């Protein structure tokens, strides 16, 4: 029995030693693999995926020793979102694969049935842009009103593929104009766009009256004569999400450092999961890695860690936080948002680098001195992630994302990351914050 106890003690010590010596990259891989697993359903709107991810992150906060504000890590808020729950689609009796052969427009309503769509006559675009005659376009829209319509791939239409950009762009926008109700008294229940472009899924805060389908021209190169569809959607005017907020005390508390990343993604449609490894399980892993380090080695400044929900729906979590701040925004010395930091073969891009040249020069000089990353690029302001609501409130902030390598974006292929520059970015971030 005594020998057994000794063996158990040795195993426990070995386990704790391995855990302690784990590199940020090794820990990040564990976090990313967990958050992108089927258990979390793409961290979205089906099967409580986002809520499960929030609970997992809070569990990590507790294990690491991240402190709560009050009695909870959660800041709850609501927002409207149209949820695409499931879809089955056949074109010309061929069953198509969601995310590979087709994608459903984010604002689409439910629809079930068999349809014989009419092709859009692209010649009317010529009359509109070459001669300034709108009458043929209006007649065409009246012909198609209340009917399912196919919009052929612009790349395979000679008179459009070579046209000036305005005509080409207008043609591409017609289905969306119909969905948004911007073409008066025109209502098309099903708009099918044949496209050669890659599929990029998104979310919509509204549900329209038109089902938009994007069909790969490679999958269905011939004319579309018959459509069998069973689409289930659900508009939720008050979907509930959470921001996750915690902190670690630093040597100084007169100013605060804030590190942020969004944890939500696009979820799943039927059995088709959008894993979101780079976007943004990688950012969450980075946040947690920094928290682990600072839990063992006290940071210079008290540091807040905020994981936002609702980013993919339009920065909903960060907008809510700024409108209902749990900390004094004026005390924030610097904020860094990490969104899509799973590669790094070509270095990093720093949004707002040109807005805060002093801080960017510091970051760049540290990277040059220690040769962490291949390149540290700068650009101006852009409202493309959760730093933006803070920046709009005059909070000094960067948004960092990695460059190079393979990475999917808003598709079913964003399922793994190289983490090529991960440990180096951790080291660069630490030295930057220590020298603020």
N, C-alpha and C positions, 0 to 999 in steps of 0.2 A: 504493500500500500504506500509505504514511504517512497519507494522508487517511482511509483506511478505519479505521486504528487510532484516529485522532482522533475519528472519528464514534462508534466503539464506546465510547470513553472518555466522550464527552458523554452517550451513552445511559445508561451505567452510573451516572454522576454524577446524572443526572436521576432515574433509578430510585431510587437511594439517598436522594435528597432528598425524593422523594414518599413513600417509606417512612417517613422520619424525621418528616415533617410530617403523617402520617396521624393523624387524631383517634381517640380511644378508640372512638367510635361506629362509625367506618369499619372499624376493625380488628375490632370485635365482630361486625359484619355478615358479614365474611369467615369468622370462626370459626363463627358460627351456621349460615351456609349450608353450610359444610363438614360440620359434625357432624350436620346434619339431612338430608344427601344420602343417596340410596339406598346408597352405598358402605358406610355404617355400620349399615344395617339396623335403625334405631331404637335403636342402642346397647344392645342387649339380649342375648338368649339364643340367637338363631338366627344362623347364618353368622358366628360370632365377632364380632358387632357391638360388644359391650362391649370386647372385647380390642383391636379395631381403633381404637376411640375412645381407649382408654388410650394406645396407641402414638402416636396423633396428638398428644395433649396433651403427652406426654413429648418428642416432636419439637419442639413449640413451646417447652417449658421449655428445651431445649438451645439453640435459636436465640436465645431471649431472654437466656440467661445465668443462669438459675436454677440454683443449686448443689444437688448431691446430698448426701444423708446417706450416707456410705460410698461404695459403688461402684454404687448403683442408686437410682432414684426409686421403685421398686416395693415395696409391702408386700402380700404375697399372703395370701389367706384363702379359706375355703370356707364354703358354707351350702347348705341344701336349698331347692330351688325346683321347682315344677311348670311345665313349659314347654309352652305351647299352640303347636304347630308349624304346623298347617294345618287348615282346615275348609271343607267344602263343604256347603251346606244348601239344601234345597228344602222349602217349606211349601205344601201343597195344589198341588204341581207348579210352584210359582213359585220361581225361583232368587233367593235373598236375598243382599244385599251385606253383608259383615262390616264392622262399625263404623258402618254406616248403617241397615241393617234389623235387625241382630241383633248380639249379643255373646256370647261363650262365657265361662262362669264360670271363674275362675282355677284352681280346684281340680279341674276336670273330668278324668276319665280318657278314654282313646281309646274311640271307639264308631263302628260302621258298620252301617247297615241301614235298613230301612223300618219305620216304626212308626205305629200308629193310637192316639194318646193318648186317655185318658179325662179329661173335665173334672172339676175339683174342685168339689164341691157346697158353695158358700159359705154355705148356710143353716145348716150345722152350727156356724159361728162364732157365729151368733145364739144358738143353744141353749147354747153354752158360756159366753158373756159375759152374756146377758140372764137366763138361768135358772140358771146355774152347773152345767149338766148336761153332763158330759164324755162320756157314753156315745155320743151321736150322732157326735161327733168321732172317737172311737176306732173306731166301726163304719166310718166313711168311710175312715179310714186303712187299715183291714184290707181294705176293698174295693179300694183302690188299690195295695196292697202288691205289689211286684215287677212293676208295670205302669208304662208311661210316662204322665205326668200333665201336663195343662195347668192353670195357675193364671191365670184371667182377670184382666184389668187392674182393680185395685181401684177406679179412678176411674169405671168404667162399671158398677159393681155397686151398685145403689141402697142395699141394706141394709148395705153396708160403707162406701161412700164418705161416708155421713152418720153413721156410728157414732163412738162415742168413740175417742180415739186408741189406747187399749190394744188394743181389738179389731182395729182397722185395722192397727196395727203388728204384732200377732201373726200376722195373715194373711200379711202381707208376709214375715215371717221363717220361715214354715213350710218353704219349699224349702231354706233354709240349715240349719234344724234337722235336716232329713232328711239333708243332705249331711254334717253334722257327727256324725251318729249319735246325736243327742240325743233322737230319738223311738224308743224301744226297739223292736227287732225289726221296724222299718219300713225297707224297702229299695226305693227307687224308682230305676230305672236312668236315667231321663230326666225331668227336671223343667223344664217350659217356662213361663216367666213372661212374660205379655203386659204391656207397660208403656208408659206415656206419658212416662216420665222419660228424660233424656238418658243416653247410655251413658258410663260411667266404668270404664275397664279397670283391673285391678290384678294383683298377683302373689300366689301362695299358696305357703307353705312345705310344704304337704302335698298329696297327691292323694287325693281322696275316691272313693267308689264310685258317686257320682251325677254325671251330666252335667247341668249347669245351663245353660240357654239363656235369654237375655233377648231377647224379640221385640218390635219396635216395633209398637204398636197401629195406627199410621198405615200401616205397610207391610202388615200382615196384620190388617185390622179384623174379618174374619169368623171363624167358628169354625175351629179347627185340627183337621182331620180326618186329615191324612196328613203324615208327616215323613220325608224322606230325608236322612240325615246320613252324612258321612264325616269323622270328627274324629280327628286324630292328635295325641297328646300324649306327653310324655316326662318322667318324674319323675327329677330328678338330685339324689341325696342329698348330693353334694359338688361343687356347681358352683364353679369357681374364678374369683375376681375379684381385683382389685388396687386398693389405694389408691395414689395418686401423691403423693409428698412431696418438696418442695424448699424452698429458702430463699434469701433475699438478705440479706447482711450490712448491718446498720444502724449508726448512730453509737453506739448503745448495745446491748450484748448481755446486760446484767444482767437484763433482762426481755424477753419475746418478744411479738410480735403474731402472731396466726394468722388467716389468711383462708381460708375453706373454701367448697366447692361440690361437689355430687355431679354426676358426668358420665354415669351410667347412666340408661337410661330403660326403656321397656316392650318394645322390640324390634319384632318384626313377626310376623304370623300369615299364613302363605301369602305373597301378594304385598301384603298390607295393612300398611303401615308406620305406626307411631306415632312421628312425627318428634321430638317433644319440644323444640320451639324455645324456648318459654318455660320449660318444665320438662325439663331445666335447662341446655340449651345456652347460655342467656342468662347463667346463673350462672358457667359455665365461662369464657365470654368475659370476664366481669367480672374473674374471678380472673387471667386471662392479661393483661388490660389493665393491672391494677394491677402485675403483675410487670414488664411492659414499662416502665412509668413508673419503678418503683423500681430497675430495672436501669440507668437513665440518671441518676436523681436519688436518691441514697442515702437510705433512710428513717430516721426518728428511731430506731426500734427494729428489731433484726433481725426479719425478717418471714418466717414460714413460709406456704407455699401448699400446701394439701392438697385434692386432688380425690378424692372418695370414690366407690367402687363400691358396688353393692348397696343404695342408699338406698331404691329403689322396693320392695325386698323386705322392708323393715322396718328401715332404718338399720343394715344389717349392717356396712358399712365403717367407719362412725364408732364403732359399738359395739366392733368389733374393735380399732380404733386406741386407744381409751381403755383397753381391757383389756391391750393390748400397746403402750404408748406409745413412740414413737421420740424424744420430747422430754420434758423434765420438765414435767408439767402444772402444777406449782406455780409455774413461772417465767412462765406465760402471763399477761401484764398484761391483755390483752383478746382475745377471739375474735369475729369476725363471720362468720356464715354467710350466703351469698347463694344463694337458691333462688327462681326465678321473678322475675327482675328485668328483664323484657323490655318493660315498659310504662312507667307513671309519669305518665300524664295527670292522675291524682288524687293523686300523691305516693307516699309509702311507708308501710308498716306495720312497726313495730319490736316483734317478739316479745321478751319479757323486759325491755321498757322500764320496766315498773313494778317489776321486780325489781332493777334497777340505776338508780335515779332520778338519781344524780349524773351518770353517763355519758349518760343519755338527755337530761337538761337541757342538757348540753354540746352534744350533737348537734342538739337543737332550737334552741338559741341561735345556733349557727353557720348553720343553715338560715335562721333569721329575719334574721340580719345580712346574708347574701349573697343571700337570696331565690332559692335554688337550686330548690326543689321546692314545689309548691302546698301540701302539708301533710306533716307528719311525725307520724304517729299512733302511739300507744303501746298496748300490751296486756300482760297478764301472761304467765306461763310457759305453754308448750304444747309437748308432745313430738311435734312435727309435722315436724321436719327434723333435720339432722345436728348442730345446736348442742346438742341435748338430752342425749346421753351426756356431753358435756363439762360442761354445766350441772349434771347430776346428780353430777359430781365436784367441784362448787364452783368451776368455772372461770367467771369473769365473761364473759358472752357475750350477743350479740344475734343474732337471725335477722331479716334484712331481706328483704321482698318488695315489689314495686311494686304500685300500685293504679291501676285505671282501664284504659281501652282494651280492645281485643279480645284475648282470649287463650283458647286451648283448654286443657283440662285432662284428661290421661289419655285422649285420644281422637285420632282420625286428623286432626283439624282444627288441632292445635297445630303449625302448619307455618310460621308467620311471626310476627314481633314488630315493634312500632313503634319501640322503643328511645327513646321520647319523652323520658324523663328520664334517659337513660343518662349522658351527659357530666356532667350536674349531680350525679348520684349519685356518680360518680367524684370530682368536686371536693369534695363534702361528706364523703365517706369519708376522703380525704387530709387535709383540715383537721382532722377529728375525731381521726384517729390522731396527727397532729402535736401536738395539744393535750392528749393523755392525760397 
